[in-house]
């Protein structure tokens, strides 16, 4: 691990963090500008398409994909972000695994609050199944809010009687709208990306008055994970959302799920995006790619 690399990333994220609440337009523009600085790998190609009735981005290796599909859900607090802002993460998983990926452009709050995002990701998964893709050849992956969607989409699919994907990878997932994890307070100030006030500000837009004590809003504390596919959760210790991951992993273990909780010291939220700048980012993506390739049976 490089202390210098981690210190540079920490300083960069603190510089990018806004002071006080910002408008939705400001949040979206700021996030887009930040994520445009992240490295997209060579050797991939992208195309706009549609999936589940929503726009989507198709990402493939230049030489064509091997059998297997990643359904990637972008982050952004359910308020900002897009398949393009997550292209560094989606692209690196595609480059490392050889699988093709779809990244759906699910609807965002406050225009479309809960449960719009889950409805859209579930429709995307359902279309893959309806068009003949075997669920054993599909994996879910996502970061932040999208990491949460990997779990809640699985819950919604199971409750709808659909077969579940072969595996799930969640990078720094948001999994608790009740905000009751101890790390919400113990990591305040240590986290260079989020504050409690910030996540509660965007979280209120997504909830729009809904009760946060619902399994699809707070799976880390309320979901029954019985029957879930193998699950890899990657998180950094410098995150106020750390306990979202640790508590979900505990629930998964108690439900008999094959779960790997992968915690990296002294790194921020969705540190995997900093490939080329942070050694731990590349190493974590390598581990995630290995996890996925070991579990797809095409």
Backbone torsions as a table, in degrees:
resi	resn	phi	psi	omega
1	UNK	NA	145.2	-178.7
2	UNK	-109.4	113.1	177.1
3	UNK	-63.0	-35.2	-179.5
4	UNK	-66.1	-43.6	178.1
5	UNK	-60.8	-47.3	-178.5
6	UNK	-63.5	-38.4	178.6
7	UNK	-65.2	-39.3	178.7
8	UNK	-65.1	-43.1	179.4
9	UNK	-64.0	-43.4	179.7
10	UNK	-59.2	-45.9	-179.9
11	UNK	-64.3	-40.8	-179.7
12	UNK	-62.9	-42.7	-178.1
13	UNK	-70.8	-35.8	177.4
14	UNK	-66.3	-35.2	178.5
15	UNK	-67.6	-32.5	-177.6
16	UNK	-83.3	-15.1	-175.7
17	UNK	-76.1	127.2	-177.7
18	UNK	-73.7	153.8	173.7
19	UNK	-93.6	118.2	178.3
20	UNK	78.9	171.3	-179.3
21	UNK	-62.9	145.5	176.3
22	UNK	-124.5	158.8	178.0
23	UNK	-68.0	164.1	178.5
24	UNK	-59.5	-44.0	179.8
25	UNK	-61.6	-39.7	179.1
26	UNK	-67.7	-40.7	177.6
27	UNK	-60.9	-44.6	-177.2
28	UNK	-67.3	-44.1	-179.2
29	UNK	-66.7	-40.4	179.9
30	UNK	-64.9	-41.8	179.6
31	UNK	-67.4	-40.8	178.6
32	UNK	-61.8	-41.3	179.1
33	UNK	-66.2	-40.1	179.0
34	UNK	-63.6	-48.8	-174.4
35	UNK	-72.8	-19.8	175.4
36	UNK	-67.1	-15.7	179.1
37	UNK	-85.1	-8.9	-177.1
38	UNK	-82.9	145.0	-173.5
39	UNK	-75.9	128.6	172.2
40	UNK	-99.9	131.6	-174.3
41	UNK	-70.4	154.3	169.1
42	UNK	-72.6	164.5	172.9
43	UNK	83.7	16.8	174.7
44	UNK	-126.0	160.6	175.1
45	UNK	-132.7	150.6	-178.1
46	UNK	-127.4	154.3	176.9
47	UNK	-151.7	139.7	175.3
48	UNK	-76.4	139.0	-179.8
49	UNK	-149.0	-161.7	176.0
50	UNK	-139.3	150.5	179.0
51	UNK	-154.5	127.9	179.5
52	UNK	63.2	28.6	178.8
53	UNK	80.8	9.6	179.2
54	UNK	-127.2	153.0	171.3
55	UNK	-58.3	151.5	179.3
56	UNK	-151.1	162.0	175.9
57	UNK	-111.5	127.6	174.4
58	UNK	-95.9	129.1	-179.4
59	UNK	-125.6	127.7	-177.1
60	UNK	-138.8	156.8	167.9
61	UNK	-64.9	149.1	-179.4
62	UNK	-54.7	-37.4	-177.6
63	UNK	-83.8	6.6	-177.6
64	UNK	95.4	149.6	-175.1
65	UNK	-83.5	152.5	166.5
66	UNK	-78.8	170.0	-178.7
67	UNK	-65.5	128.0	-178.3
68	UNK	136.6	144.0	-175.4
69	UNK	-132.6	129.0	171.5
70	UNK	-96.9	124.4	170.9
71	UNK	-99.6	107.1	-170.9
72	UNK	-105.6	128.3	-179.9
73	UNK	-108.4	119.0	-175.8
74	UNK	-73.2	159.2	176.3
75	UNK	-92.5	179.2	179.4
76	UNK	137.4	24.4	174.0
77	UNK	63.4	18.8	-177.5
78	UNK	67.0	6.3	-176.4
79	UNK	-117.8	-31.7	-178.7
80	UNK	-137.6	177.8	-177.8
81	UNK	96.6	165.3	-176.1
82	UNK	-163.8	171.4	173.1
83	UNK	-56.7	-31.9	-179.5
84	UNK	-71.2	-37.4	180.0
85	UNK	-69.1	-22.5	178.8
86	UNK	-96.3	7.7	-171.6
87	UNK	-63.1	-31.1	175.6
88	UNK	-57.7	-47.8	-178.4
89	UNK	-69.4	-49.8	179.1
90	UNK	-59.4	-45.7	-177.9
91	UNK	-62.5	-40.7	-180.0
92	UNK	-69.1	-35.3	174.9
93	UNK	-66.5	-41.1	177.3
94	UNK	-62.6	-46.8	-178.5
95	UNK	-62.4	-36.9	-176.1
96	UNK	-81.1	-28.7	-176.5
97	UNK	-100.4	-27.2	-172.7
98	UNK	83.3	-2.0	177.8
99	UNK	-79.6	156.1	168.1
100	UNK	-85.5	159.3	-178.9
101	UNK	-135.1	150.7	166.7
102	UNK	-118.2	135.3	176.7
103	UNK	-123.5	102.8	-176.5
104	UNK	-75.0	143.0	177.8
105	UNK	-91.4	76.0	-176.0
106	UNK	-69.4	157.0	-177.9
107	UNK	-67.8	147.6	-174.5
108	UNK	-115.0	151.1	169.9
109	UNK	-79.5	160.1	3.2
110	UNK	-82.8	-8.1	179.9
111	UNK	-63.3	-35.9	-177.1
112	UNK	-134.8	84.5	-177.4
113	UNK	-75.9	-180.0	175.9
114	UNK	-46.2	135.2	8.1
115	UNK	-103.3	29.2	-172.5
116	UNK	-57.3	-45.1	-177.1
117	UNK	-61.1	-43.8	-179.6
118	UNK	-67.2	-38.2	176.5
119	UNK	-58.9	-42.3	-177.5
120	UNK	-70.1	-43.3	-179.8
121	UNK	-68.4	-34.6	177.4
122	UNK	-66.9	-40.1	177.0
123	UNK	-63.5	-38.5	178.2
124	UNK	-61.7	-45.5	179.1
125	UNK	-65.1	-41.8	-179.4
126	UNK	-61.7	-38.6	179.2
127	UNK	-65.1	-39.3	176.1
128	UNK	-58.7	-43.7	179.0
129	UNK	-66.0	-44.9	-176.2
130	UNK	-65.5	-25.7	179.9
131	UNK	-93.8	12.3	168.5
132	UNK	101.2	5.0	178.3
133	UNK	-77.1	126.6	179.9
134	UNK	-70.3	132.7	179.9
135	UNK	-59.8	-25.2	178.3
136	UNK	-71.7	-7.8	177.1
137	UNK	-109.5	12.6	179.5
138	UNK	-118.1	137.7	172.1
139	UNK	-128.8	147.9	173.0
140	UNK	-98.1	141.4	171.6
141	UNK	-145.8	153.6	179.5
142	UNK	-176.5	166.4	-178.5
143	UNK	-127.2	144.4	174.6
144	UNK	57.1	-121.8	176.0
145	UNK	-57.3	-37.7	176.9
146	UNK	-67.4	-30.2	172.7
147	UNK	-64.7	-39.2	173.8
148	UNK	-62.8	-37.9	179.6
149	UNK	-66.0	-27.9	176.1
150	UNK	-60.1	-36.6	-178.9
151	UNK	-80.0	-47.7	-175.9
152	UNK	-71.1	-30.4	175.0
153	UNK	-66.7	-37.6	174.1
154	UNK	-61.9	-44.2	178.2
155	UNK	-59.7	-46.4	-178.9
156	UNK	-65.5	-38.6	178.2
157	UNK	-65.4	-45.0	178.7
158	UNK	-60.8	-44.1	-178.7
159	UNK	-68.3	-23.9	177.1
160	UNK	-86.2	-0.2	179.0
161	UNK	81.7	16.2	179.6
162	UNK	-87.1	151.6	172.1
163	UNK	-67.0	149.6	-176.3
164	UNK	-94.3	158.3	-179.3
165	UNK	-68.8	172.7	-175.4
166	UNK	-73.3	-27.3	-176.8
167	UNK	-166.8	164.6	179.0
168	UNK	-134.8	133.2	172.4
169	UNK	-122.1	125.0	-178.9
170	UNK	-123.4	120.8	176.4
171	UNK	-95.8	117.2	177.5
172	UNK	44.9	54.2	-171.8
173	UNK	-70.3	146.3	169.2
174	UNK	-91.6	116.8	-168.3
175	UNK	-134.8	10.9	-175.8
176	UNK	-149.1	96.3	177.9
177	UNK	-74.0	-11.3	175.5
178	UNK	-78.0	-15.6	178.3
179	UNK	55.4	43.2	-176.5
180	UNK	-101.2	0.3	178.6
181	UNK	-66.1	139.9	-179.9
182	UNK	-59.2	-32.3	-178.1
183	UNK	-65.8	-18.4	174.7
184	UNK	-57.1	-30.0	-179.9
185	UNK	-105.2	-40.9	-175.9
186	UNK	-69.5	-25.0	-179.3
187	UNK	-101.2	1.4	176.7
188	UNK	-61.6	129.0	-176.8
189	UNK	91.7	-34.3	174.5
190	UNK	-77.2	-37.0	178.4
191	UNK	-70.9	119.2	-179.4
192	UNK	-84.0	-4.6	-175.3
193	UNK	-104.7	-50.1	-170.2
194	UNK	-116.1	153.4	164.6
195	UNK	-124.3	160.2	176.2
196	UNK	-56.8	-44.7	-178.9
197	UNK	-59.9	-39.0	-179.0
198	UNK	-65.8	-46.6	-178.3
199	UNK	-71.5	-29.8	176.7
200	UNK	-71.4	-31.2	178.0
201	UNK	-64.2	-52.0	179.1
202	UNK	-73.3	-33.9	179.3
203	UNK	-61.3	-36.5	178.4
204	UNK	-65.1	-32.5	176.6
205	UNK	-64.8	-40.4	-179.3
206	UNK	-71.8	-42.4	-178.5
207	UNK	-67.0	-43.5	-178.7
208	UNK	49.1	42.9	177.7
209	UNK	92.6	-7.5	179.0
210	UNK	-67.1	151.2	179.0
211	UNK	-72.6	118.7	-179.4
212	UNK	-66.1	-14.5	179.9
213	UNK	-86.6	67.2	176.8
214	UNK	-136.2	140.4	-177.9
215	UNK	-56.2	-29.7	179.9
216	UNK	-81.3	-8.1	176.3
217	UNK	-109.2	-29.7	-178.2
218	UNK	-136.4	60.7	-177.3
219	UNK	-63.2	-23.9	-179.1
220	UNK	-63.7	-24.6	-177.9
221	UNK	-118.5	-12.3	-171.7
222	UNK	-129.9	-14.7	-171.3
223	UNK	-80.9	143.5	166.9
224	UNK	-91.1	115.1	-174.7
225	UNK	-97.6	16.8	-178.9
226	UNK	-56.3	134.2	177.0
227	UNK	82.4	4.2	-178.5
228	UNK	-66.9	151.5	174.2
229	UNK	-73.9	170.2	176.0
230	UNK	-53.1	140.8	-169.2
231	UNK	-130.5	128.1	172.2
232	UNK	-115.4	123.4	177.3
233	UNK	-116.6	123.2	176.1
234	UNK	-114.0	132.7	-176.2
235	UNK	-151.3	156.8	176.4
236	UNK	-103.9	156.5	-179.4
237	UNK	-74.7	-16.7	-178.4
238	UNK	-94.6	46.3	-176.2
239	UNK	-129.2	133.1	172.8
240	UNK	-67.9	-19.2	178.0
241	UNK	-90.7	10.6	-178.1
242	UNK	-52.9	-45.2	-175.5
243	UNK	-73.2	-14.6	169.7
244	UNK	-59.3	-43.3	-178.4
245	UNK	-73.0	-46.0	-175.3
246	UNK	-65.9	-37.5	-179.7
247	UNK	-73.6	-36.8	176.3
248	UNK	-64.5	-41.0	178.8
249	UNK	-60.1	-40.0	177.8
250	UNK	-64.7	-41.5	178.4
251	UNK	-65.1	-39.4	178.6
252	UNK	-63.0	-45.1	179.0
253	UNK	-60.2	-43.7	-179.4
254	UNK	-65.4	-27.2	179.0
255	UNK	-87.4	3.1	178.6
256	UNK	80.1	22.8	-179.2
257	UNK	-89.0	142.7	172.4
258	UNK	-72.4	107.4	-173.6
259	UNK	-131.3	138.3	173.7
260	UNK	-119.3	118.6	173.8
261	UNK	-99.8	113.0	-171.8
262	UNK	-112.3	99.2	-175.0
263	UNK	-107.0	126.3	179.3
264	UNK	-109.7	133.2	-175.1
265	UNK	-75.0	141.7	167.4
266	UNK	59.8	33.9	175.7
267	UNK	-125.1	156.5	-174.0
268	UNK	-91.6	-177.3	177.9
269	UNK	-54.7	131.4	-179.9
270	UNK	48.3	51.4	179.7
271	UNK	-64.9	-18.7	-180.0
272	UNK	-62.2	-19.5	-179.4
273	UNK	-70.3	-16.6	-173.6
274	UNK	-92.0	41.9	178.0
275	UNK	-62.1	139.8	-177.7
276	UNK	85.1	-17.7	178.8
277	UNK	-110.8	-23.1	-174.1
278	UNK	-138.4	117.7	-177.4
279	UNK	-56.8	-38.6	-178.4
280	UNK	-62.7	-28.8	178.3
281	UNK	-65.4	-48.4	179.8
282	UNK	-64.5	-40.0	-179.9
283	UNK	-65.9	-39.8	179.2
284	UNK	-66.1	-40.9	177.8
285	UNK	-65.3	-36.0	175.1
286	UNK	-60.8	-43.3	179.7
287	UNK	-66.0	-40.2	178.9
288	UNK	-64.8	-42.8	179.2
289	UNK	-63.0	-42.3	177.8
290	UNK	-61.9	-43.7	178.0
291	UNK	-56.4	-45.3	-178.0
292	UNK	-68.7	-44.8	-176.7
293	UNK	-66.9	-27.5	178.4
294	UNK	-74.8	-15.0	-171.8
295	UNK	-115.0	-11.9	174.7
296	UNK	-81.0	131.2	176.8
297	UNK	-122.5	92.4	-174.8
298	UNK	-94.1	NA	NA
